[in-house]
Amino acid sequence: MLSEFEKKVACFVEQHELFGSAQKVILSVSGGADSTALLYAMQALKAERLLGAEVLCAHINHQLRAAEADLDETFVLSRAALLNLASAVKHVDVRGFARQNKLSIETAGRELRIRTLAEIARANHAELIATAHHKNDNAETVLHRLARGTGFRGLGGIWPARVFADGVTFIRPLLSVTRDEILGYLQERNLQWRRDHTNTDCTYRRNYIRHRLLPALQRDCTGSVVEQLSELARRARGVQDLVSRRVDHLWPDLADCRGEHITLDSTAFRAQPHPVQVELVRRSLTCIGCGERGLTLRHYDRILSLAQPDGTGNRTELPGGFVVEREHGNLTFARSEKAILCTEPVRLNIPGRTSFGQCTAEAKILESGDIDLDEFISCKTDHVERFDSEKLRLPLTVRSRQAGDRFVPLGLASEKKLGKFLTAQYVPHRIRTRVLVVRDMEKIIWVWPVRISERAKVSPQTRRVLQLRITDIDDETRIAQPLTKFD
């Protein structure tokens, strides 16, 4: 028979359909009070057949507290054995990871924990990972985000379920109970747990909120601050659900995608309410792989400003090597692409293969009897261009663009300055930094990857064709790829 605590947890699990049809669930158990309560509550639900999935107990040893961390590990393994549960243990180097990636110990621990739990889930073919977050954790999260600046999604605090990585879903079955209820449950069942002395160290921001800020707020408030903040989070999640459904409806027609490059139609974007605009931006950033933890309200304000016709600037850099630009009046989200440095001309092997920097050039000579000229003239292939060999004065060289470069763009009759041509064609900044110039002894024949020269094009009279392909090892430039809908 379930206790009142277990009934409350079971009701929350059912209300949010946390387990669904999952066949296996990973329980993240540190050995502390919260995760110990999770372990025993889930076992109680399983005994009452309210949880049909197989349960595996996972413990992550952060190696931050020497012998105490090892005792935590031993404690968790012993409790899993008592409950006849399979278990998995992973050791992670939090300090080394934090130092290598210039992260705080808190952030490094969280990132490694999520990553390692996902690895355990995949290795064991588990669809769900259950963590022991509760109402107090939720209240602390809301306060933390308020201090940094946030919107409705951030005010939603900790969500009952969330997909973090590779389709693995994290669920929070204890989100309806408070820390005091958890301690009461453990005492009622005479259960032991491990205590982590670092949880009282207020140099950690989360501990400061827990031990100082929340109690200070409680002294000046009527009712429970934790309950009030949890209710605020619940209502904010409701608003966010409405906004997300609106974005789901708009996304197919408003957003275009090519690889890790998202473009939002600015006219349709500006017509949306502010919360919808914010969610469109967030979803675009997520789609190109930009994490949310390094972003603040200031970043979002800068991006939203770019969408306005009278906005200042035309690009903004984001943490992690991402950039948002205003192109043709639209918003474009992409990774910041590194400039290709090739200041000294490199002679191309014709025919043959030439490597320079991070790029490779492949050249072939094709005779008229071996090619379909109509197909060559009409067809455009990614990274490949064709030239009338008899219009070229070999050798060919390739280099980065330089001040004063001029050429005759395909389709035009007169020479243009390269810089002005790129501006007139609205070539985005991230592509301009990567432009290469291919030239023969007399003229520029190709501004890669933008356009070839009119003076080297293939025509019906062409007898020999030079086919030239230039690619970089990361294949980051996708300007020639067709635009497709992202859904």
NUTOR-291745 format. One record per residue (C-alpha): x negated, y, z negated. Coordinates in pm, 1 decimal, always signed. Example, Ala and Ser with C-alpha at 12.3 -4.5 7.8 and 13.67 -1.06 7.14 Angstrom:
2
c1: -1230.0; c2: -450.0; c3: -780.0
c1: -1367.0; c2: -106.0; c3: -714.0
This chain:
487
c1: +0.0; c2: +0.0; c3: +0.0
c1: -134.4; c2: +340.3; c3: +95.1
c1: -210.1; c2: +608.5; c3: -163.7
c1: -67.7; c2: +959.6; c3: -124.4
c1: -401.3; c2: +1075.3; c3: +16.5
c1: -408.1; c2: +793.5; c3: +272.0
c1: -45.2; c2: +859.8; c3: +368.0
c1: -130.5; c2: +1225.4; c3: +434.1
c1: -421.8; c2: +1122.7; c3: +653.3
c1: -208.4; c2: +863.8; c3: +834.8
c1: +59.5; c2: +1125.1; c3: +904.0
c1: -197.0; c2: +1364.0; c3: +1054.0
c1: -348.3; c2: +1086.3; c3: +1265.3
c1: -4.2; c2: +992.5; c3: +1397.9
c1: +100.7; c2: +1354.0; c3: +1458.2
c1: -203.4; c2: +1422.1; c3: +1675.7
c1: -225.1; c2: +1070.9; c3: +1826.0
c1: -592.7; c2: +1062.8; c3: +1734.3
c1: -655.3; c2: +694.0; c3: +1797.5
c1: -430.6; c2: +643.8; c3: +2098.2
c1: -508.9; c2: +311.3; c3: +2264.9
c1: -878.7; c2: +309.4; c3: +2172.1
c1: -1031.6; c2: -36.3; c3: +2127.8
c1: -1329.6; c2: +75.4; c3: +1919.1
c1: -1394.4; c2: +373.0; c3: +1687.9
c1: -1728.6; c2: +492.7; c3: +1550.1
c1: -1713.9; c2: +634.0; c3: +1195.0
c1: -1987.2; c2: +890.5; c3: +1126.2
c1: -2086.0; c2: +821.7; c3: +763.8
c1: -2358.8; c2: +1021.0; c3: +588.8
c1: -2288.9; c2: +875.8; c3: +244.1
c1: -2157.0; c2: +1203.4; c3: +100.9
c1: -1815.0; c2: +1243.9; c3: -56.1
c1: -1634.8; c2: +1343.2; c3: +265.7
c1: -1761.6; c2: +1063.0; c3: +487.3
c1: -1723.7; c2: +805.2; c3: +209.8
c1: -1356.6; c2: +906.6; c3: +180.2
c1: -1327.1; c2: +875.4; c3: +559.2
c1: -1476.8; c2: +527.0; c3: +550.2
c1: -1236.9; c2: +396.8; c3: +283.8
c1: -929.9; c2: +579.9; c3: +418.2
c1: -983.2; c2: +435.4; c3: +767.5
c1: -1029.3; c2: +88.5; c3: +618.5
c1: -698.1; c2: +135.3; c3: +431.1
c1: -521.0; c2: +237.6; c3: +754.7
c1: -669.3; c2: -66.9; c3: +925.9
c1: -548.4; c2: -294.9; c3: +646.2
c1: -196.2; c2: -153.5; c3: +692.5
c1: -227.1; c2: -204.5; c3: +1070.4
c1: -197.3; c2: +167.5; c3: +1134.7
c1: -536.7; c2: +149.3; c3: +1300.4
c1: -573.8; c2: -131.6; c3: +1551.3
c1: -914.8; c2: -43.5; c3: +1688.3
c1: -1236.8; c2: -213.2; c3: +1584.7
c1: -1436.9; c2: +8.1; c3: +1347.0
c1: -1815.8; c2: +54.2; c3: +1344.8
c1: -1999.6; c2: +253.2; c3: +1075.3
c1: -2275.2; c2: +481.6; c3: +1213.1
c1: -2536.5; c2: +658.8; c3: +1001.1
c1: -2781.5; c2: +922.8; c3: +1127.0
c1: -3095.7; c2: +957.6; c3: +913.7
c1: -3214.0; c2: +1317.7; c3: +965.6
c1: -3545.0; c2: +1250.5; c3: +785.1
c1: -3518.8; c2: +1585.7; c3: +604.6
c1: -3513.6; c2: +1465.0; c3: +243.4
c1: -3781.5; c2: +1192.7; c3: +237.3
c1: -3691.6; c2: +911.4; c3: -3.4
c1: -3343.4; c2: +1052.3; c3: -70.2
c1: -3256.6; c2: +1018.1; c3: +299.4
c1: -3362.4; c2: +653.6; c3: +289.7
c1: -3144.6; c2: +596.8; c3: -17.3
c1: -2850.4; c2: +753.0; c3: +169.7
c1: -2910.4; c2: +505.5; c3: +452.1
c1: -2922.4; c2: +211.2; c3: +212.2
c1: -2602.6; c2: +328.9; c3: +42.0
c1: -2410.4; c2: +353.3; c3: +370.7
c1: -2527.4; c2: +11.6; c3: +489.3
c1: -2427.0; c2: -147.1; c3: +159.5
c1: -2076.9; c2: +7.2; c3: +175.2
c1: -2028.8; c2: -107.5; c3: +532.3
c1: -2133.5; c2: -458.9; c3: +432.5
c1: -1886.1; c2: -460.1; c3: +140.3
c1: -1606.7; c2: -367.8; c3: +383.3
c1: -1724.4; c2: -623.5; c3: +641.1
c1: -1789.0; c2: -351.7; c3: +897.7
c1: -2056.0; c2: -357.6; c3: +1165.9
c1: -2306.4; c2: -72.7; c3: +1128.4
c1: -2562.9; c2: +119.4; c3: +1330.9
c1: -2844.0; c2: +343.0; c3: +1203.8
c1: -3049.8; c2: +595.9; c3: +1401.7
c1: -3343.5; c2: +807.1; c3: +1281.7
c1: -3387.8; c2: +1154.8; c3: +1430.7
c1: -3666.0; c2: +1411.8; c3: +1394.0
c1: -3468.4; c2: +1726.7; c3: +1316.6
c1: -3768.2; c2: +1941.7; c3: +1221.5
c1: -3959.4; c2: +1849.5; c3: +1535.7
c1: -3654.3; c2: +1909.3; c3: +1755.4
c1: -3589.2; c2: +2245.9; c3: +1588.9
c1: -3950.9; c2: +2354.2; c3: +1636.0
c1: -3966.2; c2: +2237.7; c3: +1997.0
c1: -3639.3; c2: +2408.2; c3: +2095.5
c1: -3669.4; c2: +2713.8; c3: +1865.9
c1: -3352.7; c2: +2628.5; c3: +1674.8
c1: -3251.5; c2: +2655.6; c3: +1311.4
c1: -3254.0; c2: +2333.3; c3: +1109.6
c1: -2872.4; c2: +2351.8; c3: +1092.1
c1: -2828.7; c2: +2383.7; c3: +1467.6
c1: -3094.7; c2: +2124.8; c3: +1548.7
c1: -2936.2; c2: +1877.1; c3: +1308.3
c1: -2592.7; c2: +1930.1; c3: +1456.5
c1: -2710.2; c2: +1892.9; c3: +1816.7
c1: -2910.7; c2: +1577.8; c3: +1743.4
c1: -2625.5; c2: +1431.7; c3: +1540.6
c1: -2372.1; c2: +1482.4; c3: +1819.6
c1: -2612.8; c2: +1352.4; c3: +2083.4
c1: -2707.5; c2: +1043.9; c3: +1879.4
c1: -2350.1; c2: +957.9; c3: +1783.8
c1: -2254.4; c2: +978.2; c3: +2152.7
c1: -2541.7; c2: +740.9; c3: +2234.3
c1: -2419.2; c2: +494.1; c3: +1970.6
c1: -2065.3; c2: +518.9; c3: +2108.4
c1: -2177.9; c2: +451.7; c3: +2464.7
c1: -2402.0; c2: +161.8; c3: +2358.1
c1: -2107.8; c2: +2.1; c3: +2176.4
c1: -1843.5; c2: +88.3; c3: +2439.2
c1: -1650.5; c2: +301.0; c3: +2190.4
c1: -1413.6; c2: +572.2; c3: +2309.9
c1: -1386.0; c2: +768.1; c3: +1984.1
c1: -1615.2; c2: +905.3; c3: +1713.2
c1: -1448.5; c2: +999.2; c3: +1383.4
c1: -1612.4; c2: +1261.7; c3: +1162.6
c1: -1518.2; c2: +1369.8; c3: +809.2
c1: -1441.4; c2: +1740.5; c3: +868.3
c1: -1165.7; c2: +1863.9; c3: +637.1
c1: -965.7; c2: +2181.1; c3: +563.7
c1: -1246.7; c2: +2356.1; c3: +377.7
c1: -1483.7; c2: +2292.0; c3: +668.0
c1: -1220.8; c2: +2439.2; c3: +897.3
c1: -1186.4; c2: +2753.0; c3: +683.3
c1: -1564.3; c2: +2797.8; c3: +674.7
c1: -1580.9; c2: +2761.2; c3: +1052.8
c1: -1317.0; c2: +3029.7; c3: +1104.9
c1: -1505.6; c2: +3273.0; c3: +877.3
c1: -1835.4; c2: +3193.9; c3: +1050.3
c1: -1685.8; c2: +3267.3; c3: +1391.7
c1: -1515.6; c2: +3583.8; c3: +1270.6
c1: -1854.3; c2: +3709.3; c3: +1155.4
c1: -2003.5; c2: +3641.4; c3: +1501.8
c1: -1704.7; c2: +3771.4; c3: +1696.6
c1: -1451.0; c2: +3535.8; c3: +1850.6
c1: -1120.9; c2: +3496.5; c3: +2034.2
c1: -818.3; c2: +3270.1; c3: +1993.0
c1: -1016.8; c2: +2959.5; c3: +2078.4
c1: -1277.9; c2: +3037.2; c3: +1812.7
c1: -1008.4; c2: +3119.7; c3: +1559.7
c1: -875.7; c2: +2769.4; c3: +1620.0
c1: -1164.9; c2: +2646.5; c3: +1407.2
c1: -1223.5; c2: +2272.5; c3: +1418.0
c1: -988.7; c2: +2096.0; c3: +1657.4
c1: -833.7; c2: +1758.6; c3: +1566.3
c1: -987.4; c2: +1608.4; c3: +1880.3
c1: -1247.7; c2: +1737.2; c3: +2120.9
c1: -1448.0; c2: +1590.4; c3: +2407.0
c1: -1815.1; c2: +1672.0; c3: +2350.2
c1: -2025.1; c2: +1468.9; c3: +2592.5
c1: -1987.0; c2: +1215.2; c3: +2872.4
c1: -1619.0; c2: +1158.2; c3: +2799.7
c1: -1675.6; c2: +1057.2; c3: +2434.6
c1: -1409.8; c2: +1213.9; c3: +2210.3
c1: -1476.0; c2: +1331.4; c3: +1855.1
c1: -1174.1; c2: +1310.1; c3: +1622.3
c1: -1125.0; c2: +1456.3; c3: +1271.5
c1: -874.7; c2: +1240.2; c3: +1074.5
c1: -933.1; c2: +1430.5; c3: +746.0
c1: -853.7; c2: +1775.5; c3: +881.4
c1: -523.8; c2: +1788.7; c3: +686.5
c1: -685.7; c2: +1742.0; c3: +343.2
c1: -898.0; c2: +1967.4; c3: +124.2
c1: -1228.6; c2: +1904.1; c3: -45.0
c1: -1054.2; c2: +1882.6; c3: -383.3
c1: -813.8; c2: +1619.7; c3: -246.8
c1: -1110.1; c2: +1418.7; c3: -117.3
c1: -1283.6; c2: +1425.7; c3: -458.6
c1: -955.9; c2: +1331.5; c3: -626.5
c1: -915.6; c2: +1033.7; c3: -392.5
c1: -1267.9; c2: +907.9; c3: -462.6
c1: -1221.5; c2: +943.8; c3: -838.0
c1: -881.5; c2: +773.1; c3: -823.2
c1: -1039.0; c2: +471.7; c3: -650.9
c1: -1354.3; c2: +489.2; c3: -866.5
c1: -1573.0; c2: +521.4; c3: -557.8
c1: -1932.8; c2: +641.0; c3: -565.9
c1: -2099.0; c2: +870.0; c3: -314.2
c1: -2436.0; c2: +1027.3; c3: -245.9
c1: -2512.8; c2: +1390.5; c3: -331.8
c1: -2729.8; c2: +1610.2; c3: -108.2
c1: -2902.5; c2: +1888.3; c3: -305.5
c1: -2952.4; c2: +2093.6; c3: +13.9
c1: -2575.2; c2: +2148.1; c3: +23.8
c1: -2618.0; c2: +2405.9; c3: -253.8
c1: -2898.4; c2: +2595.8; c3: -78.5
c1: -2739.2; c2: +2928.0; c3: +21.0
c1: -3019.1; c2: +3016.3; c3: +261.0
c1: -2817.0; c2: +2801.0; c3: +501.4
c1: -2535.8; c2: +3009.9; c3: +644.6
c1: -2271.6; c2: +2740.6; c3: +604.9
c1: -2357.9; c2: +2697.8; c3: +236.1
c1: -2349.1; c2: +3074.9; c3: +182.4
c1: -1995.1; c2: +3087.2; c3: +322.3
c1: -1892.3; c2: +2786.2; c3: +113.6
c1: -2040.0; c2: +2882.7; c3: -222.1
c1: -2029.7; c2: +3262.4; c3: -215.7
c1: -1808.6; c2: +3414.4; c3: +52.9
c1: -1504.5; c2: +3187.7; c3: +17.0
c1: -1497.8; c2: +3208.7; c3: -365.3
c1: -1529.7; c2: +3589.1; c3: -345.2
c1: -1234.2; c2: +3605.0; c3: -104.7
c1: -1032.3; c2: +3370.3; c3: -324.7
c1: -1077.6; c2: +3594.5; c3: -629.4
c1: -907.7; c2: +3883.1; c3: -449.7
c1: -630.4; c2: +3684.6; c3: -278.3
c1: -302.6; c2: +3528.9; c3: -380.7
c1: -254.0; c2: +3171.9; c3: -267.0
c1: -522.4; c2: +2944.8; c3: -129.1
c1: -764.3; c2: +3112.4; c3: +113.3
c1: -852.2; c2: +2770.6; c3: +254.1
c1: -486.1; c2: +2696.1; c3: +327.0
c1: -428.2; c2: +3040.6; c3: +477.5
c1: -731.8; c2: +3015.0; c3: +705.2
c1: -631.4; c2: +2662.6; c3: +807.2
c1: -284.2; c2: +2787.9; c3: +897.0
c1: -438.2; c2: +3073.4; c3: +1096.4
c1: -649.0; c2: +2817.2; c3: +1282.3
c1: -343.2; c2: +2602.6; c3: +1354.7
c1: -152.5; c2: +2896.6; c3: +1500.5
c1: -453.5; c2: +3008.5; c3: +1703.5
c1: -482.3; c2: +2659.1; c3: +1851.5
c1: -117.1; c2: +2685.0; c3: +1952.3
c1: -183.3; c2: +3012.2; c3: +2136.2
c1: -491.9; c2: +2862.0; c3: +2296.2
c1: -290.9; c2: +2564.4; c3: +2418.9
c1: -53.8; c2: +2802.3; c3: +2600.0
c1: -346.5; c2: +2990.0; c3: +2752.8
c1: -514.8; c2: +2665.1; c3: +2861.8
c1: -199.2; c2: +2542.8; c3: +3033.7
c1: -180.3; c2: +2873.4; c3: +3221.4
c1: -542.4; c2: +2835.6; c3: +3331.7
c1: -477.4; c2: +2475.4; c3: +3439.4
c1: -209.3; c2: +2611.4; c3: +3671.7
c1: -425.2; c2: +2893.9; c3: +3808.8
c1: -758.2; c2: +2714.1; c3: +3843.6
c1: -712.5; c2: +2529.2; c3: +4177.6
c1: -628.9; c2: +2850.3; c3: +4366.6
c1: -835.5; c2: +3100.5; c3: +4171.3
c1: -1168.5; c2: +2916.7; c3: +4134.3
c1: -1400.7; c2: +2795.1; c3: +4409.2
c1: -1690.4; c2: +2563.8; c3: +4342.5
c1: -2000.8; c2: +2448.6; c3: +4521.4
c1: -2218.5; c2: +2237.5; c3: +4296.7
c1: -2313.1; c2: +2433.9; c3: +3985.0
c1: -2178.1; c2: +2755.1; c3: +4133.2
c1: -1829.5; c2: +2886.1; c3: +4045.1
c1: -1663.7; c2: +3189.7; c3: +4207.8
c1: -1346.6; c2: +3347.0; c3: +4065.9
c1: -1122.1; c2: +3555.4; c3: +4288.1
c1: -1140.4; c2: +3897.6; c3: +4123.5
c1: -800.3; c2: +4024.1; c3: +4239.3
c1: -617.4; c2: +3725.6; c3: +4092.3
c1: -847.1; c2: +3733.1; c3: +3788.3
c1: -771.1; c2: +4097.8; c3: +3703.6
c1: -397.0; c2: +4029.1; c3: +3731.9
c1: -412.8; c2: +3791.5; c3: +3432.7
c1: -367.2; c2: +3884.3; c3: +3064.1
c1: -686.3; c2: +3928.4; c3: +2865.5
c1: -668.7; c2: +3589.6; c3: +2684.5
c1: -629.6; c2: +3412.5; c3: +3018.8
c1: -927.3; c2: +3602.5; c3: +3161.9
c1: -1139.7; c2: +3495.8; c3: +2865.3
c1: -1041.1; c2: +3130.1; c3: +2910.0
c1: -1116.4; c2: +3148.9; c3: +3283.7
c1: -1463.3; c2: +3279.6; c3: +3200.9
c1: -1516.3; c2: +3013.1; c3: +2933.4
c1: -1407.7; c2: +2734.8; c3: +3166.0
c1: -1632.5; c2: +2863.3; c3: +3445.0
c1: -1931.9; c2: +2870.2; c3: +3211.5
c1: -1852.7; c2: +2520.7; c3: +3086.9
c1: -1828.9; c2: +2388.3; c3: +3443.0
c1: -2180.9; c2: +2505.9; c3: +3530.9
c1: -2322.4; c2: +2351.3; c3: +3214.3
c1: -2357.1; c2: +2665.4; c3: +3002.3
c1: -2310.4; c2: +2582.6; c3: +2634.5
c1: -2085.0; c2: +2801.0; c3: +2421.6
c1: -2283.4; c2: +2813.4; c3: +2097.5
c1: -2527.2; c2: +3078.6; c3: +2219.5
c1: -2252.9; c2: +3307.0; c3: +2350.7
c1: -2105.6; c2: +3596.5; c3: +2154.4
c1: -1820.5; c2: +3841.9; c3: +2204.9
c1: -2075.0; c2: +4081.3; c3: +2356.6
c1: -2153.9; c2: +3833.6; c3: +2635.7
c1: -1786.0; c2: +3791.6; c3: +2719.0
c1: -1731.1; c2: +4168.6; c3: +2720.7
c1: -2016.9; c2: +4212.3; c3: +2968.5
c1: -1874.6; c2: +3945.0; c3: +3197.7
c1: -1523.5; c2: +4091.2; c3: +3186.2
c1: -1669.4; c2: +4433.6; c3: +3265.7
c1: -1825.7; c2: +4293.3; c3: +3583.4
c1: -1478.9; c2: +4200.6; c3: +3710.5
c1: -1360.4; c2: +4561.8; c3: +3698.0
c1: -1395.1; c2: +4778.0; c3: +4012.0
c1: -1547.6; c2: +5057.9; c3: +3803.9
c1: -1759.7; c2: +4825.1; c3: +3590.2
c1: -2126.5; c2: +4909.3; c3: +3538.8
c1: -2397.2; c2: +4682.3; c3: +3677.4
c1: -2352.7; c2: +4379.7; c3: +3900.6
c1: -2505.0; c2: +4095.6; c3: +3696.9
c1: -2557.9; c2: +3978.8; c3: +3342.0
c1: -2802.3; c2: +3718.7; c3: +3212.8
c1: -2681.9; c2: +3458.2; c3: +2962.2
c1: -2867.6; c2: +3234.3; c3: +2715.5
c1: -2995.7; c2: +2906.7; c3: +2855.6
c1: -3086.8; c2: +3035.4; c3: +3200.9
c1: -2743.3; c2: +3121.0; c3: +3339.6
c1: -2623.6; c2: +3430.9; c3: +3521.3
c1: -2291.0; c2: +3592.0; c3: +3613.7
c1: -2286.2; c2: +3824.9; c3: +3914.5
c1: -2037.6; c2: +4042.0; c3: +4097.3
c1: -2041.1; c2: +3932.3; c3: +4463.1
c1: -1805.6; c2: +4080.2; c3: +4723.0
c1: -1611.7; c2: +4207.8; c3: +4422.3
c1: -1569.0; c2: +3853.5; c3: +4286.3
c1: -1726.0; c2: +3691.0; c3: +3979.9
c1: -1989.0; c2: +3423.6; c3: +4044.8
c1: -2123.1; c2: +3192.1; c3: +3772.7
c1: -2447.2; c2: +3000.3; c3: +3832.0
c1: -2782.0; c2: +2899.0; c3: +3693.7
c1: -3055.2; c2: +3157.9; c3: +3723.6
c1: -3272.6; c2: +3033.7; c3: +4007.0
c1: -3647.1; c2: +3074.2; c3: +3988.6
c1: -3817.0; c2: +3276.8; c3: +4257.8
c1: -4014.5; c2: +3081.0; c3: +4516.1
c1: -4365.0; c2: +3224.9; c3: +4512.5
c1: -4550.4; c2: +3188.2; c3: +4841.0
c1: -4738.4; c2: +3516.3; c3: +4877.0
c1: -5003.1; c2: +3383.5; c3: +5115.5
c1: -4883.4; c2: +3247.3; c3: +5454.2
c1: -4886.1; c2: +2866.9; c3: +5477.7
c1: -4934.0; c2: +2709.8; c3: +5821.4
c1: -4666.0; c2: +2454.9; c3: +5911.0
c1: -4753.8; c2: +2120.2; c3: +6065.0
c1: -4562.2; c2: +2085.8; c3: +6393.6
c1: -4458.6; c2: +1815.2; c3: +6419.1
c1: -4504.5; c2: +1691.3; c3: +6065.6
c1: -4447.8; c2: +1762.9; c3: +5698.2
c1: -4587.4; c2: +2054.5; c3: +5496.7
c1: -4566.4; c2: +2101.7; c3: +5119.5
c1: -4607.4; c2: +2441.6; c3: +4955.6
c1: -4519.4; c2: +2535.7; c3: +4599.2
c1: -4200.4; c2: +2347.9; c3: +4512.2
c1: -4090.3; c2: +2337.1; c3: +4876.4
c1: -4123.4; c2: +2098.7; c3: +5168.2
c1: -4095.5; c2: +2177.1; c3: +5539.5
c1: -4028.4; c2: +1905.4; c3: +5797.5
c1: -4069.0; c2: +1979.9; c3: +6169.1
c1: -3969.4; c2: +1775.2; c3: +6473.5
c1: -3993.6; c2: +1841.5; c3: +6848.0
c1: -3699.2; c2: +1709.6; c3: +7050.3
c1: -3688.2; c2: +1687.2; c3: +7428.9
c1: -3379.9; c2: +1799.2; c3: +7618.8
c1: -3314.6; c2: +1445.0; c3: +7738.9
c1: -3284.4; c2: +1323.1; c3: +7379.5
c1: -3039.6; c2: +1583.3; c3: +7249.4
c1: -2686.5; c2: +1708.7; c3: +7300.2
c1: -2737.2; c2: +2085.7; c3: +7331.5
c1: -2369.1; c2: +2166.2; c3: +7283.7
c1: -2376.0; c2: +1977.5; c3: +6953.1
c1: -2697.6; c2: +2152.3; c3: +6849.3
c1: -2562.5; c2: +2495.2; c3: +6930.3
c1: -2232.8; c2: +2442.7; c3: +6747.8
c1: -2349.8; c2: +2235.4; c3: +6451.7
c1: -2481.1; c2: +2383.9; c3: +6127.5
c1: -2659.4; c2: +2144.1; c3: +5890.6
c1: -2767.8; c2: +2227.6; c3: +5537.5
c1: -3130.3; c2: +2353.8; c3: +5522.7
c1: -3184.6; c2: +2270.3; c3: +5893.2
c1: -3225.4; c2: +2513.8; c3: +6181.9
c1: -3313.7; c2: +2462.6; c3: +6549.5
c1: -3518.4; c2: +2688.0; c3: +6770.4
c1: -3603.1; c2: +2706.6; c3: +7139.5
c1: -3962.0; c2: +2581.7; c3: +7134.8
c1: -4056.3; c2: +2773.7; c3: +7450.9
c1: -3962.0; c2: +3104.4; c3: +7284.1
c1: -4216.5; c2: +3049.1; c3: +7006.3
c1: -4585.6; c2: +3137.6; c3: +6988.9
c1: -4741.4; c2: +2879.0; c3: +6760.8
c1: -4864.9; c2: +2835.3; c3: +6495.5
c1: -4573.3; c2: +2891.5; c3: +6258.6
c1: -4628.0; c2: +3012.5; c3: +5903.3
c1: -4405.3; c2: +3047.3; c3: +5598.2
c1: -4431.4; c2: +3292.5; c3: +5307.0
c1: -4222.9; c2: +3491.9; c3: +5061.0
c1: -4056.8; c2: +3807.5; c3: +5192.3
c1: -4257.8; c2: +4130.1; c3: +5185.0
c1: -4178.6; c2: +4499.2; c3: +5195.5
c1: -4145.4; c2: +4616.8; c3: +5554.4
c1: -4033.1; c2: +4279.6; c3: +5699.1
c1: -3810.9; c2: +4323.9; c3: +6005.7
c1: -3635.6; c2: +4081.7; c3: +6239.3
c1: -3350.4; c2: +4053.2; c3: +6491.4
c1: -3071.3; c2: +3861.2; c3: +6315.7
c1: -2879.5; c2: +3601.6; c3: +6514.8
c1: -2583.7; c2: +3769.0; c3: +6684.3
c1: -2738.2; c2: +4117.3; c3: +6686.8
c1: -2931.5; c2: +4297.9; c3: +6959.2
c1: -3160.6; c2: +4519.2; c3: +6755.7
c1: -3420.5; c2: +4475.7; c3: +6485.1
c1: -3319.6; c2: +4523.6; c3: +6121.0
c1: -3514.7; c2: +4573.4; c3: +5801.0
c1: -3489.7; c2: +4250.3; c3: +5606.1
c1: -3397.5; c2: +4420.1; c3: +5278.3
c1: -3114.9; c2: +4619.7; c3: +5437.0
c1: -2990.9; c2: +4310.2; c3: +5620.7
c1: -2968.9; c2: +4110.9; c3: +5296.2
c1: -2778.9; c2: +4398.0; c3: +5134.7
c1: -2539.9; c2: +4429.0; c3: +5429.0
c1: -2474.5; c2: +4053.8; c3: +5416.9
c1: -2401.8; c2: +4069.0; c3: +5042.2
c1: -2664.6; c2: +3803.5; c3: +4975.6
c1: -2658.9; c2: +3753.9; c3: +4596.1
c1: -2958.5; c2: +3840.8; c3: +4381.5
c1: -3026.5; c2: +3477.3; c3: +4286.3
c1: -3071.6; c2: +3393.4; c3: +4658.0
c1: -3278.0; c2: +3703.1; c3: +4740.5
c1: -3543.2; c2: +3598.7; c3: +4489.4
c1: -3582.3; c2: +3272.5; c3: +4681.7
c1: -3584.4; c2: +3401.0; c3: +5041.6
c1: -3867.6; c2: +3273.2; c3: +5259.4
c1: -3985.6; c2: +3410.6; c3: +5591.6
c1: -4083.9; c2: +3177.5; c3: +5876.7
c1: -4266.0; c2: +3348.9; c3: +6165.0
c1: -4469.2; c2: +3271.7; c3: +6472.2
c1: -4761.4; c2: +3479.0; c3: +6599.8
c1: -4531.2; c2: +3768.7; c3: +6696.4
c1: -4204.0; c2: +3768.1; c3: +6505.2
c1: -3990.2; c2: +3637.9; c3: +6220.5
c1: -3783.9; c2: +3345.3; c3: +6347.0
c1: -3603.5; c2: +3243.4; c3: +6025.7
c1: -3508.7; c2: +3415.0; c3: +5701.7
c1: -3452.3; c2: +3102.4; c3: +5493.4
c1: -3188.2; c2: +3011.3; c3: +5388.3
c1: -2986.2; c2: +3300.0; c3: +5531.0
c1: -3020.1; c2: +3336.5; c3: +5911.9
c1: -3243.6; c2: +3267.6; c3: +6211.0
c1: -3356.4; c2: +3523.6; c3: +6468.5
c1: -3169.3; c2: +3599.2; c3: +6788.5
c1: -3504.7; c2: +3587.5; c3: +6967.9
c1: -3562.4; c2: +3217.5; c3: +6889.1
c1: -3214.0; c2: +3067.8; c3: +6922.0
c1: -3124.8; c2: +2758.6; c3: +7121.2
c1: -2932.9; c2: +2822.1; c3: +7443.6
c1: -2790.1; c2: +2604.0; c3: +7723.9
c1: -3116.6; c2: +2660.5; c3: +7912.7
c1: -3330.8; c2: +2524.5; c3: +7627.8
c1: -3550.9; c2: +2230.6; c3: +7731.8
c1: -3741.0; c2: +2160.5; c3: +7407.8
c1: -3606.9; c2: +2213.3; c3: +7056.2
c1: -3798.9; c2: +2263.0; c3: +6734.0
c1: -3594.8; c2: +2126.6; c3: +6445.2
c1: -3708.5; c2: +2264.2; c3: +6109.8
c1: -3586.3; c2: +2169.6; c3: +5763.6
c1: -3699.8; c2: +2349.4; c3: +5446.8
c1: -3594.2; c2: +2221.3; c3: +5106.7
c1: -3708.4; c2: +2280.4; c3: +4752.0
c1: -3758.4; c2: +1994.5; c3: +4508.6
c1: -3466.9; c2: +2095.7; c3: +4285.8
c1: -3233.8; c2: +2151.4; c3: +4581.4
c1: -3104.8; c2: +2459.4; c3: +4396.8
c1: -3017.4; c2: +2680.1; c3: +4692.3
c1: -2676.5; c2: +2588.5; c3: +4825.9
c1: -2590.6; c2: +2890.4; c3: +5037.7
c1: -2530.2; c2: +2679.9; c3: +5348.3
c1: -2300.5; c2: +2430.9; c3: +5178.3
c1: -1927.0; c2: +2448.7; c3: +5256.9
c1: -1707.4; c2: +2599.8; c3: +4990.4
c1: -1473.2; c2: +2348.9; c3: +4825.4
c1: -1198.7; c2: +2375.1; c3: +4569.0
c1: -1292.0; c2: +2284.6; c3: +4211.9
c1: -1033.3; c2: +2102.5; c3: +4007.8
